[in-house]
């Protein structure tokens, strides 16, 4: 028997890790600047969601997995050169 490498992961946890690794693999095919930007963005998003999303909110986690898979397909496209994001923040005095 082999040695245990840590706690057993659920199927959903394995999907999340596979998606994360997929993003890192996709980043390798881009330019060094874009690779660093993609890796930083992906790492920050996964960390942010790991803190904000309740581990038992399976529907929302499945939604994020589907969204991430669509984004991964886009990044893997040869026509995609990089990654960008848009953050909009409104104060209570401003209206969108």
Buried (B, 14 or more C-beta within 10 A) or exposed (E): EEEEEEEEEEEEEEBBEEBBEBBBEBBEEBEEEBBEBBBEBBEEBBEEBEEEEEEEEEEEBEEBBEEBBEBBEEBEEEEBEEBEEEEEEEEEEEEE
